[in-house]
Amino acid sequence: MLLAGSGASRPMAVVCEPTSAAVVLGSMQGESDIDAERCADAGLEVLRRRSGGGAVIVRPGAQVWIDVFVPRGDPRFVDDVLASFGFLGEAWRAAVASVMDGGRSTLAVVASGAAVATRWSPTLCFAGLGAGEVTVDGRKVVGISQRRDRSGAWFHSMAMLEFDPSELPGLLRLREAEKLEAARSLAATATAVPGGRSAGWRLRSALLRQLG
C-alpha cells in the first residue's frame, strides 16, 4: 500500500488524525438522533462521514484511524461486498494481536458473514458488528465501513484506544432509561484495544506493515 499523496488510481492508505473532538454521524443517519446542545456543551462538533451507519466519537489520540483505497483491478478488490472486507480485517487482526500480551493475542478475531445488528447499531457504530471488523474477547475494537464508485473501494477503518460506553448514549435525544440501556448494550459489544493510547503508535505501525 502507498501512503497519502498518491493518486486515487493506485492503492493508498491514508493515516487520519482529528484535530479536535467530534461526533461523526453515519452517511444515512438523521441529525435528530443527536442532541446538538449537549454536544456543544461537551466541546464536540457534529460532523458526517460518507459511509457507515451509526455515530462515533473521535478525539486526537483516542483512536487509530486509517482509510484504505483499493482500485478496481487490484488483486485485493473483490466484487462480493462482504468478502471484500477480508484483507483489511485480517491486517487489523494481526496488528491488534501484535500489541497484546502473550497468548491473549488469540482473542483477536475477524468477523465474517452478515452483519450482527442490535437495537442500537443503526444509531451507535460500535453497537453492531460487520464483516471484517475485529473483536477482542468477543467485543468490537475495530470498525470498518466501505463506499464504492467506478474507480474502486474506499475502506474507512478505526480502532478505539479509549472507549467510554456511556458517553455517546448520553448525547442522544432519548429518555434517561433508554440512554442507560444503550450504554449497557455498548459495554457488552465494544471495548478499547488492550493497551489503550499507549498502544497507538505500535498499532498504527503494525497495520501499515501488514498493508505493505
Secondary structure, 3 states (H helix, E strand, C coil): CCECCCCCCCCEEEEECCCCCEEEECCCCCHHHECHHHHHHCCCEEEECCCCCCEEEECCCCEEEEEEEEECCCCCCCCCHHHHCHHHHHHHHHHHHHCCCHHHHHHEEECCCCCECCCCCCCEHHHCECCCCEEECCEEEEEEEEEEECCEEEEEEEEECCCCCCCCHHHECCCHHHHHHHHHHHHHHECCCCCHHHHHHHHHHHHHHHHC
